[in-house]
Amino acid sequence: MYKYIGFRIASIVLCAICSFFSYGTPIFRDHSLTLSGLIGYTDFKDPIDQQLVISHYVTDLLTNSHKHDHPSVLISAKQQLNFEANKIHKIMLGPALYFQKLHYSGDVWELMLPEFYNYQYDYTSNNVNFLIEGDMYFNPVSTWLIPFVTAGLGFGVAYVHYDDYALPGIDPVSERHHFDSSIKGIYQLGAGLLVPVNPNWSINLRYAYIHMGKVHTTPNSLGPIELVLNNQNILVGINYSI
């Protein structure tokens, strides 16, 4: 249910933004392109124990899992809509690309027994998310601080790898390596602060929640391993306005 509520909120915000220019004037202001580059931290759900089904008679356990942190990157190019209102400073609309990585690692207990701890695993998802985002900037709260809200709709591509490796002294004959990819419809909701430096440059601090749902991968069709790709992002970077 929450997935559809969030999707509808993002849709309503984008529709509201787009409706502002429906009265026949030019959509975008001239010479209003803003290029952005941000880097930051993405928080995914903590890993849980999962079963790795090898056959109808053999099931291993993925346990003692750890989450590894990797930097995330956001790049975007947005133009200012031709719209004016008393409490709104400006509205920007355009494409955005998020590059993220989810990485879990842990132990593999064969037959789900700790005495058969012979392998370790890595489970990663490299995500490339493309969205059409709208940013609504409110009037400055001071001469150097401009709050904004943001929403976006688009799709994400998840490149998922599962690999397990034998411990030293263990025959690697039973190692498993599997790759899969998945395309997901996604939405984004967020807020942030803009700090102008001069007419062309500004500092961008942004929070974004991205809903991607779940992906599954497995070396066979008996028991897929699940990854939850919903994530929260804290990003900081610069805007350059042409």
C-alpha positions as CSV (number, residue, x, y, z in Angstrom):
1,M,0.0,0.0,0.0
2,Y,2.8,2.4,0.9
3,K,4.4,1.9,-2.5
4,Y,1.2,3.1,-4.3
5,I,0.8,6.1,-1.8
6,G,4.4,7.2,-2.5
7,F,4.0,6.7,-6.3
8,R,0.8,8.8,-6.2
9,I,2.4,11.5,-4.2
10,A,5.3,11.7,-6.6
11,S,2.8,11.8,-9.6
12,I,0.7,14.5,-8.0
13,V,3.7,16.7,-7.3
14,L,5.0,16.3,-10.8
15,C,1.6,16.9,-12.3
16,A,1.2,20.0,-10.2
17,I,4.6,21.3,-11.4
18,C,3.7,20.6,-15.0
19,S,0.3,22.3,-14.6
20,F,1.9,25.6,-13.8
21,F,2.8,26.1,-17.5
22,S,-0.4,25.0,-19.1
23,Y,-1.7,28.5,-19.8
24,G,0.0,28.9,-23.1
25,T,3.3,30.8,-22.3
26,P,6.7,29.2,-23.1
27,I,7.4,26.2,-20.9
28,F,10.9,27.2,-20.0
29,R,12.7,30.5,-19.4
30,D,15.4,31.3,-21.8
31,H,19.0,30.7,-20.6
32,S,17.9,28.9,-17.5
33,L,19.7,25.5,-17.7
34,T,21.2,24.3,-14.4
35,L,23.8,21.5,-14.3
36,S,24.3,19.6,-11.1
37,G,26.8,17.1,-9.7
38,L,26.4,15.6,-6.3
39,I,28.0,12.8,-4.3
40,G,26.9,11.3,-1.0
41,Y,25.8,8.3,1.0
42,T,23.0,5.8,0.3
43,D,21.4,3.8,3.1
44,F,19.8,0.5,2.1
45,K,18.0,-2.0,4.4
46,D,20.2,-4.0,6.7
47,P,20.7,-7.6,5.5
48,I,18.9,-10.5,7.0
49,D,19.6,-14.3,7.1
50,Q,18.3,-16.0,3.9
51,Q,18.2,-19.5,2.7
52,L,20.0,-20.5,-0.5
53,V,18.2,-23.5,-2.0
54,I,20.7,-25.8,-3.8
55,S,18.3,-28.7,-4.6
56,H,15.2,-30.2,-3.3
57,Y,17.3,-31.9,-0.6
58,V,20.0,-29.3,0.1
59,T,19.6,-25.8,1.5
60,D,22.4,-23.5,2.7
61,L,22.1,-20.5,5.0
62,L,23.4,-17.0,4.3
63,T,24.2,-15.5,7.7
64,N,26.4,-13.2,9.7
65,S,25.8,-10.6,7.0
66,H,27.3,-7.2,6.8
67,K,26.4,-4.1,4.8
68,H,29.2,-2.2,3.0
69,D,29.0,1.5,2.3
70,H,29.8,2.9,-1.2
71,P,29.5,6.5,-2.5
72,S,26.6,7.4,-4.7
73,V,26.5,10.0,-7.5
74,L,23.7,12.2,-8.8
75,I,24.0,14.2,-12.0
76,S,21.2,16.2,-13.5
77,A,20.3,18.9,-16.1
78,K,17.2,21.0,-15.3
79,Q,15.6,24.1,-16.7
80,Q,13.5,26.7,-15.0
81,L,9.8,26.7,-15.8
82,N,8.3,30.0,-17.0
83,F,6.3,30.5,-13.8
84,E,6.0,33.1,-11.1
85,A,4.3,33.0,-7.7
86,N,4.5,34.9,-4.5
87,K,5.9,32.1,-2.3
88,I,7.8,30.1,-4.9
89,H,11.3,31.2,-5.9
90,K,11.5,29.0,-9.0
91,I,10.6,25.5,-10.3
92,M,13.1,23.3,-12.2
93,L,12.4,20.3,-14.3
94,G,14.6,17.8,-16.1
95,P,16.4,14.5,-16.2
96,A,18.4,13.1,-13.4
97,L,20.7,10.0,-13.1
98,Y,21.5,8.3,-9.8
99,F,24.4,5.8,-9.6
100,Q,24.2,3.5,-6.5
101,K,25.7,0.3,-5.2
102,L,24.3,-2.1,-2.6
103,H,26.8,-4.6,-1.2
104,Y,26.2,-7.4,1.3
105,S,28.7,-10.0,2.4
106,G,28.7,-12.8,5.0
107,D,29.0,-16.5,5.7
108,V,27.5,-19.5,4.0
109,W,26.6,-22.4,6.3
110,E,26.1,-25.5,4.2
111,L,23.1,-27.6,5.1
112,M,22.3,-24.6,7.5
113,L,24.8,-25.9,10.0
114,P,27.5,-23.8,11.6
115,E,29.9,-26.7,11.6
116,F,29.8,-26.7,7.8
117,Y,30.9,-23.0,7.5
118,N,33.1,-23.5,4.4
119,Y,32.2,-20.5,2.2
120,Q,31.7,-16.7,2.3
121,Y,29.5,-14.8,-0.1
122,D,29.2,-11.4,-1.8
123,Y,25.9,-10.1,-3.0
124,T,25.9,-6.8,-4.9
125,S,23.4,-4.7,-6.9
126,N,24.8,-1.8,-9.1
127,N,21.8,0.5,-9.7
128,V,21.4,3.1,-12.5
129,N,18.3,5.1,-11.9
130,F,16.9,7.5,-14.5
131,L,14.1,10.0,-13.5
132,I,12.4,13.0,-14.6
133,E,12.6,15.2,-11.6
134,G,10.9,18.4,-10.5
135,D,12.4,20.7,-7.9
136,M,10.2,23.4,-6.3
137,Y,12.3,26.2,-4.6
138,F,10.5,28.3,-2.0
139,N,11.4,31.9,-1.2
140,P,14.8,32.3,0.6
141,V,14.6,32.1,4.4
142,S,17.7,34.3,4.4
143,T,19.9,35.8,1.7
144,W,21.9,32.6,1.5
145,L,19.5,29.7,2.2
146,I,16.7,28.5,-0.2
147,P,14.7,25.4,0.8
148,F,13.1,23.1,-1.8
149,V,11.1,19.9,-2.3
150,T,11.6,17.4,-5.1
151,A,9.8,14.5,-6.7
152,G,10.6,12.3,-9.7
153,L,9.3,9.4,-11.7
154,G,11.3,7.0,-13.9
155,F,12.9,3.6,-14.1
156,G,16.0,1.9,-12.6
157,V,18.2,-0.9,-13.9
158,A,19.7,-3.2,-11.2
159,Y,22.7,-5.4,-12.1
160,V,22.8,-8.1,-9.5
161,H,25.7,-10.4,-8.7
162,Y,25.8,-13.3,-6.3
163,D,29.2,-15.0,-5.7
164,D,30.4,-17.3,-2.9
165,Y,34.0,-18.3,-2.3
166,A,35.6,-21.3,-0.6
167,L,37.6,-20.6,2.5
168,P,41.3,-21.5,2.5
169,G,41.8,-25.3,2.4
170,I,38.2,-25.9,1.1
171,D,37.7,-27.4,-2.4
172,P,36.1,-24.6,-4.5
173,V,34.2,-27.1,-6.6
174,S,30.9,-26.0,-5.1
175,E,31.4,-22.2,-5.5
176,R,28.4,-20.5,-7.1
177,H,28.5,-17.4,-9.3
178,H,25.3,-15.8,-10.7
179,F,24.4,-12.6,-12.5
180,D,21.0,-11.1,-13.3
181,S,19.5,-7.8,-14.2
182,S,16.2,-6.2,-13.6
183,I,14.3,-3.1,-14.8
184,K,12.1,-1.5,-12.2
185,G,9.6,1.4,-12.2
186,I,10.7,3.9,-9.5
187,Y,9.8,7.1,-7.8
188,Q,11.6,9.7,-5.7
189,L,10.6,12.1,-3.0
190,G,12.8,14.5,-1.2
191,A,13.8,17.9,0.1
192,G,16.9,20.0,0.4
193,L,18.6,23.3,0.8
194,L,20.3,25.5,-1.8
195,V,23.1,27.9,-0.8
196,P,23.8,30.5,-3.6
197,V,27.5,31.5,-3.9
198,N,27.2,33.8,-6.9
199,P,24.7,34.2,-9.8
200,N,26.1,31.1,-11.5
201,W,27.2,28.8,-8.7
202,S,25.5,27.3,-5.7
203,I,25.9,24.5,-3.2
204,N,23.2,21.8,-3.2
205,L,22.3,19.7,-0.1
206,R,19.7,17.1,-0.8
207,Y,17.8,14.2,0.8
208,A,16.0,11.7,-1.5
209,Y,14.0,8.6,-0.8
210,I,14.0,6.3,-3.9
211,H,11.5,3.4,-4.1
212,M,12.8,0.6,-6.3
213,G,11.0,-2.4,-4.7
214,K,12.7,-5.8,-4.6
215,V,14.8,-7.9,-7.0
216,H,15.5,-11.6,-6.9
217,T,18.3,-13.8,-8.2
218,T,19.2,-17.4,-7.9
219,P,21.5,-20.0,-9.5
220,N,18.4,-22.1,-10.0
221,S,14.6,-21.8,-9.9
222,L,14.1,-23.4,-6.5
223,G,14.6,-20.6,-4.1
224,P,15.5,-17.0,-5.2
225,I,17.5,-14.7,-3.0
226,E,15.8,-11.4,-2.3
227,L,17.2,-7.9,-2.2
228,V,15.2,-4.8,-1.1
229,L,16.5,-1.8,-3.2
230,N,14.5,1.0,-1.5
231,N,17.0,3.5,-0.3
232,Q,17.6,6.9,1.4
233,N,20.2,9.3,0.1
234,I,22.1,12.2,1.6
235,L,23.9,14.1,-1.2
236,V,25.9,17.3,-1.4
237,G,27.4,19.0,-4.5
238,I,27.3,22.0,-6.8
239,N,24.9,23.6,-9.3
240,Y,26.1,25.6,-12.2
241,S,23.4,27.8,-13.9
242,I,24.0,28.9,-17.4
